[in-house]
Amino acid sequence: MSKKVHVKVGDTVYVRTGKDKAAKGKVRAVFPKTNRVLVEGVNMVTKHHKPTMQFQSGGIAEQEAPISASNVMLICEHCNRPSKTGRKFQDNGDKVRYCKACGEVIDVIKEAKKG
C-alpha cells in the first residue's frame, strides 16, 4: 500500500532542510512507497561507472538522489512562496489541491462523477 505525497511530478518545490537548503527545483519523480521525491539539481551524488559496453571509458558521473518528501514544500504559482497544501471538495464535487497560504486552487485531483 502506498502513501499519499503532497507533491506531483512537474511541481516546483522549495527544499527546507539538508545540504541543499533553500534550493528550488522541479520534481522529476515521486516514490510514494518510500515517501521520497527526486528534484532537479538537488542532492547531487557521484556515481562511479565501471567500463562496460554502455560506458566504454567508465568514469565518475554526477546524478540526483531522492530526498524525503517531508523536506520539500510546494511553491504556489499564485503567491510565489513555499506553502502547505491541502485537499478539499468543491461544490461541484471535484476534489482539488489548494494552497493554505492564499487559498487558491492548485489543481484538480479527481473529476466529479457524472450520472
KOLMI-732819 format. One record per atom (N, C-alpha, C): residue in three letters; x, y, z. Coordinates in pm, 1 decimal. Atoms other than C-alpha are relative to their C-alpha. Layout:
<recs>
REC vexmi       px       py       pz
REC   Ala        X        Y        Z
...
</recs>
This chain:
<recs>
REC vexmi       px       py       pz
REC   Met     84.4   -117.3      0.0
REC   Met      0.0      0.0      0.0
REC   Met     89.5    124.4      0.0
REC   Ser    -83.0   -119.1     11.5
REC   Ser    141.6    337.1    -97.8
REC   Ser    -59.7    116.0     79.2
REC   Lys     40.9   -118.1    -74.7
REC   Lys    127.8    663.7     94.4
REC   Lys    -30.3    112.8    -97.3
REC   Lys     26.3   -116.8     82.5
REC   Lys     -3.4    992.7    -39.9
REC   Lys    112.9     99.6     20.1
REC   Val   -105.7    -99.5     -4.5
REC   Val    259.4   1251.0   -124.9
REC   Val    -61.1    132.6    -43.9
REC   His     62.5   -129.7     24.7
REC   His    171.7   1622.4   -126.6
REC   His     49.9     70.7   -125.8
REC   Val    -49.4    -60.4    123.9
REC   Val    371.8   1698.5   -444.6
REC   Val    -13.7    -99.1   -114.7
REC   Lys     11.4     81.6    120.0
REC   Lys    342.0   1570.5   -801.3
REC   Lys    116.7     28.2    -93.0
REC   Val   -102.7    -21.0    101.3
REC   Val    577.8   1536.4  -1095.9
REC   Val    -30.2    130.5    -73.1
REC   Gly     16.7   -127.6     68.6
REC   Gly    632.4   1879.2  -1252.1
REC   Gly    -20.1    118.2     93.2
REC   Asp     16.4   -108.9    -96.7
REC   Asp    566.9   2082.1   -934.1
REC   Asp    135.5     65.5     28.3
REC   Thr   -120.3    -70.1    -44.0
REC   Thr    821.7   2347.5   -837.3
REC   Thr     -1.3     -0.5    152.0
REC   Val     -5.6     14.4   -145.5
REC   Val    937.0   2289.0   -481.2
REC   Val    118.2     76.2     58.5
REC   Tyr   -102.9    -66.6    -79.4
REC   Tyr   1149.7   2458.4   -213.9
REC   Tyr     52.6   -103.6     98.7
REC   Val    -60.3     96.6    -91.7
REC   Val   1396.1   2243.3    -12.3
REC   Val     18.8     67.8    134.8
REC   Arg     -0.6    -60.3   -132.8
REC   Arg   1355.7   2312.5    361.5
REC   Arg    123.1    -33.8     81.6
REC   Thr   -111.8     42.4    -83.8
REC   Thr   1645.0   2115.8    513.0
REC   Thr    101.4    -77.5    -81.3
REC   Gly   -102.4     80.3     64.7
REC   Gly   1963.9   1933.1    429.1
REC   Gly    109.6     84.4    -61.6
REC   Lys   -114.9    -71.2     56.9
REC   Lys   2278.6   2023.4    236.9
REC   Lys    -40.4     96.8   -110.4
REC   Asp     48.2    -89.0    105.2
REC   Asp   2073.3   2190.3    -38.7
REC   Asp   -113.2     88.8     50.0
REC   Lys    104.6    -82.4    -59.7
REC   Lys   1860.9   2401.7    197.5
REC   Lys    -18.8    128.2    -80.9
REC   Ala     41.0   -121.0     72.6
REC   Ala   1675.9   2691.6     25.1
REC   Ala     13.0    -13.2   -151.5
REC   Ala     -6.0     21.0    145.1
REC   Ala   1721.2   2538.9   -321.9
REC   Ala   -141.3    -17.2    -54.9
REC   Lys    128.2     17.5     67.5
REC   Lys   1435.2   2538.9   -571.5
REC   Lys     22.7    -87.0   -121.9
REC   Gly    -10.9     85.3    117.5
REC   Gly   1368.4   2286.6   -846.1
REC   Gly   -130.7    -69.0    -30.6
REC   Lys    119.8     73.4     42.0
REC   Lys   1113.5   2081.7  -1036.7
REC   Lys     11.0   -145.0     44.6
REC   Val      5.4    140.4    -40.1
REC   Val   1005.0   1738.4   -916.9
REC   Val      6.1    -85.3   -126.2
REC   Arg    -15.6     87.1    116.2
REC   Arg   1125.1   1475.8  -1166.7
REC   Arg    -70.0   -133.4     19.8
REC   Ala     64.2    128.7    -29.0
REC   Ala    988.0   1163.6   -993.8
REC   Ala    -47.6     -0.8    144.7
REC   Val     54.5     16.2   -134.7
REC   Val    780.2   1068.8   -688.7
REC   Val     -3.9   -149.1     30.6
REC   Phe     -0.9    139.7    -43.6
REC   Phe    826.1    742.8   -495.7
REC   Phe    -85.8    -12.4    126.4
REC   Pro     90.2      0.3   -115.5
REC   Pro    517.4    705.4   -270.1
REC   Pro     28.8   -109.8    102.3
REC   Lys    -24.9    109.3    -94.7
REC   Lys    621.1    371.7   -115.8
REC   Lys    106.3     37.3    102.3
REC   Thr   -107.7    -40.0    -90.3
REC   Thr    936.4    524.5     34.3
REC   Thr    -13.8    144.9     45.7
REC   Asn     26.9   -140.2    -33.1
REC   Asn    790.2    879.6     66.3
REC   Asn    118.0     90.1    -36.4
REC   Arg   -114.3    -76.8     46.6
REC   Arg   1074.1   1028.7   -138.7
REC   Arg    -30.6     62.1   -135.3
REC   Val     15.9    -68.6    128.2
REC   Val   1099.5   1267.8   -434.0
REC   Val    137.3     28.1    -59.5
REC   Leu   -121.8    -31.3     73.1
REC   Leu   1363.3   1334.4   -699.7
REC   Leu    -16.4    140.8    -55.6
REC   Val     10.6   -140.2     38.7
REC   Val   1423.3   1707.8   -752.8
REC   Val    120.6     36.4    -87.1
REC   Glu   -106.7    -40.3     92.3
REC   Glu   1625.3   1857.8  -1042.0
REC   Glu    104.8     83.7     71.0
REC   Gly   -112.2    -77.1    -52.5
REC   Gly   1969.0   1978.8   -930.5
REC   Gly     16.7     -2.6    150.1
REC   Val     -7.5      6.9   -145.7
REC   Val   1920.1   1883.6   -564.4
REC   Val     51.6   -137.3     41.7
REC   Asn    -57.3    122.9    -54.9
REC   Asn   2112.2   1620.7   -362.9
REC   Asn     80.9    -75.0   -105.7
REC   Met    -85.8     60.0    101.6
REC   Met   2373.6   1556.4   -631.8
REC   Met    101.5    -92.9     66.1
REC   Val    -95.8     98.8    -49.8
REC   Val   2584.0   1244.4   -570.4
REC   Val     87.0    -46.2   -116.0
REC   Thr    -87.7     51.8    104.9
REC   Thr   2876.7   1092.4   -758.6
REC   Thr    -23.2   -148.7    -14.9
REC   Lys     22.1    141.1     32.7
REC   Lys   2828.8    758.4   -928.1
REC   Lys    119.6    -46.6    -81.8
REC   His   -115.8     54.2     70.4
REC   His   3127.4    552.1  -1036.8
REC   His    -47.3   -107.2    -98.5
REC   His     38.9     95.5    103.6
REC   His   3075.5    367.1  -1366.0
REC   His    120.0    -84.6    -40.0
REC   Lys   -102.4     92.1     45.3
REC   Lys   3278.2     60.5  -1449.2
REC   Lys     -3.5     -4.1   -152.4
REC   Pro      4.2      9.6    146.8
REC   Pro   3383.0     30.9  -1814.5
REC   Pro    -81.7   -121.6    -44.9
REC   Thr     85.0    105.1     54.6
REC   Thr   3113.9   -171.5  -1994.5
REC   Thr    -26.5     33.2   -145.6
REC   Met     36.3    -28.7    138.1
REC   Met   2964.7   -185.6  -2340.9
REC   Met    -74.0    133.9     -9.1
REC   Gln     75.7   -124.9      0.8
REC   Gln   2736.8    106.1  -2248.5
REC   Gln     89.9    120.1     31.6
REC   Phe    -94.6   -105.3    -36.8
REC   Phe   3006.4    320.2  -2077.5
REC   Phe    139.6    -49.0    -36.7
REC   Gln   -126.5     53.1     52.1
REC   Gln   3314.9    248.6  -2287.1
REC   Gln    119.1     35.3     88.2
REC   Ser   -116.6    -41.5    -77.4
REC   Ser   3558.6    450.6  -2078.7
REC   Ser    -22.8     -6.5    150.9
REC   Gly     29.5     -2.1   -142.0
REC   Gly   3383.1    427.7  -1744.0
REC   Gly     10.1    141.6     52.3
REC   Gly    -21.1   -132.7    -55.1
REC   Gly   3440.4    719.6  -1507.0
REC   Gly    -96.4     33.3    112.4
REC   Ile     82.2    -49.2   -110.4
REC   Ile   3262.4    929.1  -1249.5
REC   Ile   -105.5     94.9    -57.1
REC   Ala    109.4    -85.1     47.2
REC   Ala   2922.6   1086.9  -1316.9
REC   Ala    -77.4     53.6    120.1
REC   Glu     84.0    -57.7   -104.1
REC   Glu   2703.6   1316.8  -1107.8
REC   Glu   -145.7    -22.1    -35.8
REC   Gln    142.9     19.1     22.5
REC   Gln   2334.1   1239.2  -1066.2
REC   Gln    -75.6     37.9    126.0
REC   Glu     84.8    -36.9   -113.5
REC   Glu   2042.5   1336.8   -843.1
REC   Glu    -39.5   -124.5     77.8
REC   Ala     48.3    106.9    -85.8
REC   Ala   1942.0   1120.9   -549.3
REC   Ala   -130.0     46.5     65.4
REC   Pro    127.6    -39.7    -61.7
REC   Pro   1594.2   1114.2   -391.3
REC   Pro     19.1     57.9    139.8
REC   Ile      3.2    -54.0   -135.2
REC   Ile   1520.4   1317.9    -78.6
REC   Ile   -139.7    -23.4     57.0
REC   Ser    128.6     23.1    -65.2
REC   Ser   1240.2   1282.4    173.5
REC   Ser   -100.9    105.8    -43.3
REC   Ala    106.1    -92.2     41.9
REC   Ala    910.7   1436.9     65.2
REC   Ala    -34.4     99.0    109.9
REC   Ser     29.1    -91.7   -110.1
REC   Ser    876.9   1594.4    409.8
REC   Ser     97.2    117.5      2.8
REC   Asn    -98.9   -108.2      2.9
REC   Asn   1182.6   1811.5    335.2
REC   Asn    -26.1    101.4   -110.1
REC   Val     30.9    -96.0    106.2
REC   Val   1017.1   1994.0     43.3
REC   Val   -137.8     61.0     20.8
REC   Met    129.0    -68.8     -3.6
REC   Met    735.7   2248.2     19.8
REC   Met    -31.6     47.2   -140.5
REC   Leu     45.1    -45.8    130.4
REC   Leu    534.5   2330.1   -288.3
REC   Leu      5.5    151.5     -7.1
REC   Ile      2.3   -144.1     21.6
REC   Ile    587.8   2679.6   -429.5
REC   Ile   -128.7     30.6    -76.0
REC   Cys    129.1    -33.8     59.1
REC   Cys    243.1   2822.4   -502.1
REC   Cys     21.2     92.2   -119.9
REC   Glu    -11.5    -80.8    121.1
REC   Glu    205.8   2967.7   -852.6
REC   Glu    -66.5    136.2     17.6
REC   His     76.5   -123.0    -17.3
REC   His    -33.8   3236.0   -727.6
REC   His     70.0     99.1     93.7
REC   Cys    -63.7    -91.5    -95.9
REC   Cys    150.1   3376.2   -423.8
REC   Cys    152.9     -6.4     -4.8
REC   Asn   -144.9     12.5     21.5
REC   Asn    504.6   3269.1   -531.3
REC   Asn     81.0    -15.6    128.0
REC   Arg    -75.9     29.6   -120.6
REC   Arg    612.7   3141.0   -191.4
REC   Arg    -28.0   -143.4     42.8
REC   Pro     22.2    136.6    -47.4
REC   Pro    654.1   2799.9    -27.3
REC   Pro   -118.5     -4.2     94.1
REC   Ser    118.7      8.0    -84.5
REC   Ser    329.4   2689.3    133.1
REC   Ser    -44.1   -144.3     17.2
REC   Lys     58.9    131.5    -22.3
REC   Lys    148.2   2392.8    276.3
REC   Lys   -114.4    -18.2    -98.9
REC   Thr    111.4     27.6     89.1
REC   Thr   -109.7   2221.1     59.5
REC   Thr   -106.5    -76.4     75.0
REC   Gly    112.4     71.1    -57.5
REC   Gly   -449.8   2087.7    145.9
REC   Gly    -83.9    -60.1   -111.0
REC   Arg     92.3     60.9     95.2
REC   Arg   -718.2   1880.6    -22.8
REC   Arg   -140.6     24.8     49.6
REC   Lys    139.7    -21.9    -37.9
REC   Lys  -1087.9   1959.3    -28.7
REC   Lys    -89.6    -27.2   -119.8
REC   Phe     99.9     18.2    105.0
REC   Phe  -1406.3   1900.5   -225.0
REC   Phe    -64.3    134.4    -29.5
REC   Gln     70.2   -121.1     38.8
REC   Gln  -1558.9   2185.3   -422.2
REC   Gln   -149.0    -29.7     -8.4
REC   Asp    145.2     15.6      6.4
REC   Asp  -1933.5   2245.2   -462.2
REC   Asp    -44.1    -93.6   -111.0
REC   Asn     38.4     86.5    112.1
REC   Asn  -1940.9   2062.3   -797.7
REC   Asn     46.8   -144.0     17.9
REC   Gly    -42.1    136.7    -28.2
REC   Gly  -1784.7   1750.7   -641.1
REC   Gly    143.2    -31.1    -36.5
REC   Asp   -140.9     23.4     34.5
REC   Asp  -1429.3   1791.9   -773.6
REC   Asp     85.4      3.2    126.0
REC   Lys    -96.2     -0.8   -108.6
REC   Lys  -1151.2   1704.0   -531.5
REC   Lys    120.8     78.8    -49.7
REC   Val   -106.8    -88.5     45.7
REC   Val   -884.0   1975.3   -552.8
REC   Val    111.2      9.3    104.2
REC   Arg   -114.5    -30.1    -85.3
REC   Arg   -541.1   2054.0   -410.8
REC   Arg      9.5    152.6      5.0
REC   Tyr     -1.7   -145.3    -11.5
REC   Tyr   -516.6   2409.3   -273.3
REC   Tyr    114.1     46.9     90.4
REC   Cys   -105.3    -64.5    -78.9
REC   Cys   -260.5   2647.0   -119.6
REC   Cys    -61.6     48.7    130.4
REC   Lys     54.7    -41.9   -128.8
REC   Lys   -317.4   2700.7    252.9
REC   Lys     36.6    144.0     33.3
REC   Ala    -39.3   -138.4    -26.2
REC   Ala   -142.6   3041.3    243.6
REC   Ala    -97.2     98.6    -64.5
REC   Cys     85.6    -96.5     70.2
REC   Cys   -355.5   3216.4    -20.1
REC   Cys   -139.4    -55.4    -30.2
REC   Gly    130.9     59.6     20.5
REC   Gly   -646.2   2970.2    -56.8
REC   Gly    -34.0    -32.1   -144.6
REC   Glu     25.6     25.0    141.7
REC   Glu   -614.9   2940.5   -436.8
REC   Glu     10.7   -149.0    -32.8
REC   Val     -2.6    139.0     45.4
REC   Val   -679.0   2607.9   -612.5
REC   Val    123.0    -21.5    -86.6
REC   Ile   -120.2     32.0     77.5
REC   Ile   -359.4   2449.2   -747.2
REC   Ile    -36.6    -87.3   -118.9
REC   Asp     44.8     86.9    108.6
REC   Asp   -511.4   2164.3   -948.2
REC   Asp   -111.7    -92.2     47.2
REC   Val    109.3     92.1    -28.6
REC   Val   -799.8   1916.8   -969.0
REC   Val     57.3   -140.6     12.0
REC   Ile    -48.5    136.7    -21.3
REC   Ile   -727.4   1570.9   -826.8
REC   Ile    -93.7    -99.9    -66.7
REC   Lys     98.4     91.9     57.2
REC   Lys  -1049.6   1390.2   -923.0
REC   Lys   -115.7     79.7    -58.7
REC   Glu    117.1    -62.2     62.4
REC   Glu  -1332.0   1483.6  -1156.1
REC   Glu   -126.8    -46.4     72.2
REC   Ala    128.0     37.9    -59.0
REC   Ala  -1691.1   1478.0  -1033.3
REC   Ala    -60.1   -114.5    -78.5
REC   Lys     65.1    110.9     67.3
REC   Lys  -1882.9   1161.1  -1109.6
REC   Lys   -124.2     50.8    -72.4
REC   Lys    114.6    -45.0     79.6
REC   Lys  -2133.4   1222.9  -1386.9
REC   Lys   -100.1   -113.9    -11.8
REC   Gly    103.5    100.1     18.0
REC   Gly  -2459.6   1037.5  -1383.5
REC   Gly    -38.2    -57.4    124.6
</recs>
